[in-house]
Amino acid sequence: VEDVATAAFVDFLVSASAFSSGLEGLSVCSRPAYRNSQHLLFTVRTTVILNNWTQHKCWLCLTSCLCCFSTGDEVVTVKTPAFAESVSEGDVRWEKAVGDSVTEDEVVCEIETDKTSVQVPAPAAGVIEELLVPDGGKVEGGTPLFKLRKGANFPLYSPYYSIHLLNRMFPECLFLSQPVVSAVKPTHAAPGPSAAGSRGESRVKMNRMRLRIAQRLKEAQNTCAMLTTFNEVDMSNIQEMRKFHKDAFLKKHNIKLGFMSAFVKAAAHALTDQPAVNAVIDDTTKEIIYRDYVDISVAVATPKGLVVPVIRNVETMNFTDIEKAINALGEKARKNELAVEDMDGGTFTISNGGVFGSLFGTPIINPPQSAILGMHGIFDRPMAINGKVEIRPMMYVALTYDHRLVDGREAVTFLRKIKSVVEDPRVLMLDL
């Protein structure tokens, strides 16, 4: 009885396959070859159902397989999202391959632009049916990226997987299909250490963000008349303040109290006092643009390169507001969720090389700004205090400025203002 049922079921599947998919056999080396991906898809489903039936002879298993047999799922084409005005194109980096199942809002690919990476999520749960752009390919806003079969949760919906499975199950047959775009990512990370004595070399393509960083830094050197002035800050008072209040601050605001808020607030105070450092030269109109607001860019190192999210209207913020803003931007940077809008603008930049143990350095201006403050590591050093030698936690600070706009007097006064505020935050209360 089972053999009769199997034979009847096979006849049904073959008839359904020929009727539904428009099966068209071609002769390739005396073996059938099928070029229609929809027919291939149907054939694989048929093969799996038949294999399940012949192995288990279970109507329950057969019914569950037939539930996956439907071809009525909607296929949608997902397009590149619109970019910000300052971004025209980006490079695609695939996170998923053809045949992968995805849930709603799961990231399928990232589009790497000059300033940030834009994640492209799946609009619904389903299976990736086709990638329309190769890995590393350039796209603009609105470019079709991939096709998604909505609602599908069966990996055999993938033509690529279908061909692979059929060729393994039936080596006497040759199954052909349209070429599938590869989602295998090229290696862009720096190579690891080589074996001792090795003299090999490797080449890694620069990503779009790194290329843009290199271009902007070189533009700054070619355009600005950069000069750097230095000073040192005694961190004793700010460390004592942090040590005394950090637990209460964490309990009330649910964030840690760091040193960056002190320097950001000190910079805003100094920029208000020395407006030339907060200004910029418009080389097109040959005018100086003075701003009555302070937007401070905070340089953050990420695996993909240096990003500079902006804290806006810092002159109106207190320490708590600044810490919350820094914490939010840092969290977005770690999750690779920074948008272009988060990094647009900025009137002044602070770079903290001290987190990596830097003792001393000369930062490069972030164009089109006119100055940048470089923070460095805190180290105990012997200092002359009231005629006595004392060990104090000291930090070197550096201000690189555009000497076309900012004179030495203004630059030195600016840096001394930062020094005085960080060493004694009561200066802010007294507006000194």
C-alpha positions as CSV (number, residue, x, y, z in Angstrom):
1,V,0.0,0.0,0.0
2,E,2.8,2.3,0.9
3,D,4.5,1.8,-2.5
4,V,1.3,2.5,-4.3
5,A,0.8,5.7,-2.3
6,T,4.4,6.7,-2.9
7,A,4.0,6.2,-6.7
8,A,0.8,8.2,-6.7
9,F,2.4,11.0,-4.8
10,V,5.4,11.1,-7.1
11,D,3.0,11.4,-10.1
12,F,1.3,14.2,-8.4
13,L,4.5,16.1,-7.7
14,V,5.9,15.6,-11.2
15,S,2.6,16.8,-12.7
16,A,2.4,19.8,-10.4
17,S,6.0,20.7,-11.1
18,A,5.6,20.6,-14.9
19,F,2.3,22.6,-14.6
20,S,3.3,25.2,-12.1
21,S,6.9,26.0,-13.1
22,G,6.8,25.6,-16.8
23,L,9.6,23.0,-16.7
24,E,11.9,23.3,-19.7
25,G,14.6,20.6,-20.1
26,L,17.8,21.4,-22.0
27,S,20.4,18.9,-23.1
28,V,23.9,19.5,-21.6
29,C,26.2,16.6,-22.2
30,S,23.2,14.2,-22.2
31,R,22.2,15.4,-18.8
32,P,19.2,17.6,-18.0
33,A,20.1,21.2,-17.2
34,Y,17.6,23.8,-15.9
35,R,18.1,27.5,-16.2
36,N,14.8,28.7,-14.7
37,S,15.4,29.5,-11.0
38,Q,11.7,29.3,-10.2
39,H,11.6,25.8,-11.7
40,L,14.7,24.9,-9.7
41,L,13.1,26.2,-6.6
42,F,10.0,24.0,-7.2
43,T,12.2,21.0,-8.0
44,V,14.1,21.3,-4.8
45,R,10.9,21.5,-2.7
46,T,9.6,18.5,-4.6
47,T,12.8,16.6,-3.9
48,V,12.8,17.3,-0.2
49,I,9.1,16.4,0.2
50,L,9.6,13.2,-1.7
51,N,12.8,12.3,0.3
52,N,10.9,13.0,3.6
53,W,8.0,10.8,2.5
54,T,10.2,7.8,1.4
55,Q,12.2,7.9,4.6
56,H,9.5,8.3,7.2
57,K,6.3,7.3,5.4
58,C,4.6,9.8,7.8
59,W,1.6,11.8,6.7
60,L,2.3,14.3,9.5
61,C,5.8,14.9,8.2
62,L,4.4,15.1,4.7
63,T,1.9,17.7,5.8
64,S,4.5,19.9,7.5
65,C,6.6,19.8,4.3
66,L,3.7,20.7,2.2
67,C,3.2,23.8,4.4
68,C,6.6,25.0,3.1
69,F,5.6,24.1,-0.5
70,S,3.6,27.3,-1.1
71,T,5.1,29.8,-3.6
72,G,2.8,32.6,-2.8
73,D,5.1,34.5,-0.5
74,E,5.7,38.2,-1.6
75,V,9.1,39.1,-2.9
76,V,10.1,42.7,-2.1
77,T,13.1,44.7,-3.4
78,V,14.8,46.7,-0.7
79,K,16.5,49.9,-1.9
80,T,19.3,52.1,-0.5
81,P,18.0,54.6,2.0
82,A,18.3,58.3,1.3
83,F,21.6,59.9,2.3
84,A,22.2,63.2,4.0
85,E,22.8,66.2,1.7
86,S,26.5,66.1,2.3
87,V,26.7,62.4,1.2
88,S,26.2,61.2,-2.4
89,E,27.3,57.6,-2.4
90,G,28.6,54.7,-0.3
91,D,30.1,51.2,-0.5
92,V,28.1,48.1,0.4
93,R,29.3,45.6,3.0
94,W,27.0,42.6,3.2
95,E,26.2,41.0,6.6
96,K,23.9,38.4,5.1
97,A,24.2,36.0,2.1
98,V,21.7,34.6,-0.3
99,G,19.5,32.0,1.4
100,D,20.0,33.5,4.9
101,S,16.9,33.8,7.1
102,V,16.4,37.3,8.7
103,T,14.0,38.7,11.2
104,E,12.3,42.1,10.9
105,D,14.7,45.0,11.4
106,E,17.8,42.6,11.4
107,V,20.7,44.3,9.6
108,V,21.3,42.8,6.1
109,C,24.1,45.2,5.0
110,E,26.0,48.4,5.9
111,I,26.6,51.2,3.5
112,E,29.9,52.8,4.3
113,T,30.0,56.5,3.4
114,D,32.6,59.2,3.8
115,K,31.4,60.1,7.3
116,T,29.6,57.0,8.8
117,S,28.1,53.6,8.1
118,V,24.4,53.4,7.3
119,Q,22.7,50.1,8.4
120,V,20.0,48.7,6.1
121,P,17.6,46.4,8.0
122,A,15.2,43.8,6.6
123,P,11.7,45.4,6.3
124,A,10.1,42.1,7.4
125,A,11.0,38.5,8.4
126,G,11.9,36.4,5.5
127,V,14.8,34.9,3.4
128,I,17.3,36.7,1.3
129,E,16.5,35.7,-2.3
130,E,19.0,37.7,-4.3
131,L,21.7,40.3,-3.8
132,L,21.6,43.0,-6.5
133,V,24.9,44.7,-5.6
134,P,28.3,42.9,-5.1
135,D,30.2,43.4,-1.8
136,G,32.1,46.6,-2.0
137,G,29.9,48.0,-4.8
138,K,29.0,51.7,-4.9
139,V,25.4,52.7,-4.5
140,E,23.5,55.9,-4.4
141,G,20.2,56.7,-2.6
142,G,17.4,54.6,-4.1
143,T,19.6,52.0,-5.6
144,P,18.0,48.5,-5.4
145,L,20.1,46.4,-2.9
146,F,18.5,43.0,-2.5
147,K,15.3,40.9,-2.8
148,L,13.6,39.5,0.2
149,R,11.0,36.8,0.2
150,K,8.7,37.9,3.0
151,G,7.4,35.3,5.5
152,A,9.6,32.5,4.2
153,N,11.3,30.6,6.9
154,F,12.6,27.7,4.8
155,P,16.3,27.9,3.6
156,L,15.5,26.1,0.4
157,Y,13.8,29.2,-1.0
158,S,17.4,30.2,-2.0
159,P,18.2,29.4,-5.7
160,Y,21.9,29.2,-4.7
161,Y,21.1,26.7,-1.9
162,S,18.8,24.8,-4.3
163,I,21.5,24.3,-6.9
164,H,24.1,23.3,-4.3
165,L,21.7,20.7,-2.8
166,L,20.6,19.3,-6.1
167,N,24.1,18.9,-7.4
168,R,25.1,17.0,-4.3
169,M,22.0,14.7,-4.3
170,F,22.1,14.1,-8.1
171,P,25.7,14.2,-9.4
172,E,24.6,12.7,-12.7
173,C,22.6,15.9,-13.4
174,L,23.9,19.4,-14.1
175,F,21.8,22.2,-12.7
176,L,22.5,25.7,-13.9
177,S,21.1,29.0,-12.8
178,Q,21.7,32.7,-13.1
179,P,24.9,33.7,-11.3
180,V,24.4,34.7,-7.7
181,V,26.1,37.8,-6.3
182,S,28.6,36.7,-3.7
183,A,28.2,38.0,-0.1
184,V,31.6,36.8,1.0
185,K,33.4,39.9,2.5
186,P,36.9,40.7,1.4
187,T,39.3,41.1,4.3
188,H,39.8,44.8,5.2
189,A,41.2,44.4,8.7
190,A,44.9,44.8,9.2
191,P,46.7,41.5,8.9
192,G,48.0,39.8,12.1
193,P,51.6,39.3,13.1
194,S,53.5,37.1,10.6
195,A,55.8,34.2,11.5
196,A,59.3,35.0,12.7
197,G,61.7,35.7,9.9
198,S,58.9,36.2,7.3
199,R,59.3,39.1,4.9
200,G,55.9,38.9,3.2
201,E,53.7,41.9,2.4
202,S,50.0,42.3,2.1
203,R,47.7,45.0,0.6
204,V,44.5,46.0,2.2
205,K,42.1,48.4,0.4
206,M,41.4,51.6,2.2
207,N,37.8,51.9,3.2
208,R,35.8,55.0,2.2
209,M,35.9,56.6,5.7
210,R,39.7,56.2,6.0
211,L,40.1,57.7,2.5
212,R,38.0,60.7,3.5
213,I,40.0,61.1,6.8
214,A,43.2,61.1,4.9
215,Q,41.9,63.7,2.4
216,R,40.6,66.0,5.1
217,L,43.8,65.9,7.2
218,K,45.9,66.7,4.1
219,E,43.6,69.5,3.2
220,A,44.1,71.0,6.7
221,Q,47.8,70.9,6.3
222,N,47.7,72.5,2.8
223,T,45.1,75.2,3.8
224,C,45.8,76.2,7.4
225,A,48.8,78.0,8.8
226,M,48.9,75.6,11.7
227,L,50.8,76.5,14.9
228,T,50.7,74.7,18.2
229,T,51.0,76.1,21.7
230,F,51.3,74.0,24.9
231,N,50.6,74.2,28.6
232,E,50.2,71.8,31.5
233,V,47.3,71.3,33.9
234,D,47.4,70.2,37.5
235,M,44.7,67.6,37.8
236,S,44.7,67.4,41.6
237,N,41.5,69.4,42.3
238,I,39.5,67.9,39.5
239,Q,40.6,64.4,40.6
240,E,39.6,65.2,44.2
241,M,36.2,66.5,43.1
242,R,35.6,63.4,41.0
243,K,36.6,61.1,43.8
244,F,34.4,62.8,46.3
245,H,31.3,63.1,44.2
246,K,31.5,60.2,41.7
247,D,29.3,57.8,43.7
248,A,26.5,60.4,44.3
249,F,26.7,61.5,40.7
250,L,26.4,57.9,39.5
251,K,23.5,57.2,41.8
252,K,21.5,60.3,40.8
253,H,22.2,60.5,37.0
254,N,23.1,56.8,36.3
255,I,26.3,57.8,34.4
256,K,29.9,58.1,35.5
257,L,31.5,61.4,36.2
258,G,34.6,61.7,34.0
259,F,37.2,64.4,33.1
260,M,35.9,65.1,29.6
261,S,33.0,67.2,30.9
262,A,35.4,69.5,32.7
263,F,37.5,70.1,29.6
264,V,34.4,70.5,27.3
265,K,32.9,73.1,29.7
266,A,36.2,74.8,30.1
267,A,36.6,75.0,26.3
268,A,33.1,76.5,25.9
269,H,34.0,79.1,28.6
270,A,37.3,79.9,26.8
271,L,35.7,80.0,23.3
272,T,33.1,82.5,24.6
273,D,36.0,84.6,26.0
274,Q,38.1,84.3,22.8
275,P,35.6,84.4,19.9
276,A,38.4,84.3,17.2
277,V,39.2,80.7,18.2
278,N,35.5,79.9,17.6
279,A,35.4,81.6,14.3
280,V,36.3,80.4,10.8
281,I,37.6,81.9,7.5
282,D,35.3,81.6,4.5
283,D,38.0,81.2,1.8
284,T,35.3,81.7,-1.0
285,T,34.1,85.1,0.2
286,K,37.3,86.1,2.1
287,E,35.2,86.8,5.2
288,I,35.5,85.7,8.9
289,I,32.5,84.0,10.3
290,Y,32.0,84.6,14.0
291,R,29.6,82.3,15.9
292,D,27.6,83.1,19.0
293,Y,27.1,79.4,19.8
294,V,29.6,76.7,20.7
295,D,29.4,73.2,19.1
296,I,32.2,71.0,20.2
297,S,33.3,68.0,18.3
298,V,34.7,65.1,20.4
299,A,37.1,62.8,18.5
300,V,36.3,59.1,19.0
301,A,38.4,56.3,17.7
302,T,36.4,53.4,16.2
303,P,37.6,50.2,14.4
304,K,36.6,51.9,11.0
305,G,38.3,55.2,11.7
306,L,38.2,58.4,13.6
307,V,34.7,60.0,14.0
308,V,33.9,63.3,15.5
309,P,30.3,63.5,16.9
310,V,29.2,67.0,17.9
311,I,27.8,68.2,21.2
312,R,25.7,71.3,20.4
313,N,25.2,74.5,22.3
314,V,27.7,73.5,25.0
315,E,27.7,77.1,26.4
316,T,24.2,76.4,27.8
317,M,25.1,73.0,29.4
318,N,26.4,72.1,32.9
319,F,28.6,69.2,33.8
320,T,25.7,66.7,34.0
321,D,24.3,67.7,30.6
322,I,27.7,67.3,29.0
323,E,28.4,63.9,30.5
324,K,25.0,62.7,29.3
325,A,25.6,63.9,25.8
326,I,29.1,62.3,25.7
327,N,27.7,59.0,27.1
328,A,24.9,59.0,24.5
329,L,27.2,59.7,21.6
330,G,29.8,57.2,22.8
331,E,27.1,54.5,23.0
332,K,25.9,55.2,19.4
333,A,29.6,55.1,18.2
334,R,30.1,51.7,19.9
335,K,27.0,50.3,18.3
336,N,27.9,51.9,14.9
337,E,24.7,53.9,14.9
338,L,26.1,57.4,14.5
339,A,24.2,59.3,11.7
340,V,25.7,61.9,9.5
341,E,23.7,64.5,11.3
342,D,25.5,63.6,14.6
343,M,28.8,64.7,13.0
344,D,27.8,67.7,10.9
345,G,29.0,71.1,12.0
346,G,31.1,71.7,15.0
347,T,33.0,74.9,15.8
348,F,35.9,73.4,17.8
349,T,37.3,69.9,18.4
350,I,38.7,68.1,21.5
351,S,40.9,65.1,20.9
352,N,41.8,62.9,24.0
353,G,44.9,60.9,23.2
354,G,45.4,60.4,26.9
355,V,43.0,57.4,26.9
356,F,45.8,55.5,25.0
357,G,48.6,56.7,27.2
358,S,49.8,59.6,25.1
359,L,52.3,61.9,26.9
360,F,52.6,64.7,24.3
361,G,51.4,65.4,20.8
362,T,50.4,68.1,18.3
363,P,46.8,67.6,17.0
364,I,45.8,68.5,13.4
365,I,42.9,70.9,12.9
366,N,39.6,69.4,11.8
367,P,38.6,71.6,8.8
368,P,36.7,73.9,8.4
369,Q,37.4,74.7,12.1
370,S,40.2,77.0,13.2
371,A,41.5,75.2,16.3
372,I,41.7,71.9,18.1
373,L,42.6,71.0,21.7
374,G,44.7,67.9,22.4
375,M,44.4,66.3,25.8
376,H,47.0,63.8,27.0
377,G,47.7,61.3,29.7
378,I,47.8,62.1,33.4
379,F,51.2,61.3,35.0
380,D,52.7,62.1,38.4
381,R,55.5,64.6,38.1
382,P,57.6,66.6,40.6
383,M,56.3,70.2,40.6
384,A,57.5,73.4,42.4
385,I,54.6,74.4,44.7
386,N,55.1,77.4,46.9
387,G,58.9,76.8,46.9
388,K,58.6,73.1,47.7
389,V,58.8,70.1,45.4
390,E,55.6,68.1,45.4
391,I,54.3,65.2,43.3
392,R,51.3,66.2,41.3
393,P,49.1,64.5,38.7
394,M,49.9,66.6,35.6
395,M,48.5,66.6,32.0
396,Y,50.0,68.3,29.0
397,V,47.5,70.1,26.8
398,A,48.1,71.4,23.3
399,L,46.2,73.9,21.2
400,T,46.7,73.8,17.4
401,Y,45.2,76.8,15.7
402,D,45.0,78.5,12.3
403,H,47.5,81.4,12.5
404,R,45.8,83.1,9.6
405,L,42.9,83.9,12.0
406,V,44.1,83.4,15.5
407,D,47.0,85.4,16.9
408,G,49.5,84.0,19.4
409,R,48.1,86.2,22.2
410,E,44.6,84.9,21.7
411,A,45.8,81.3,21.5
412,V,47.9,81.5,24.7
413,T,45.1,83.3,26.6
414,F,42.6,80.7,25.4
415,L,44.7,77.8,26.6
416,R,45.4,79.5,30.0
417,K,41.7,80.0,30.4
418,I,41.2,76.2,30.0
419,K,44.0,75.5,32.5
420,S,42.5,77.8,35.1
421,V,38.9,76.3,34.8
422,V,40.1,72.7,35.0
423,E,42.4,73.4,37.9
424,D,39.7,75.3,39.8
425,P,36.1,74.8,38.5
426,R,35.0,77.6,40.9
427,V,36.2,80.0,38.2
428,L,33.0,79.2,36.3
429,M,30.8,80.1,39.2
430,L,32.6,83.5,39.6
431,D,32.7,84.1,35.8
432,L,36.4,84.8,35.9
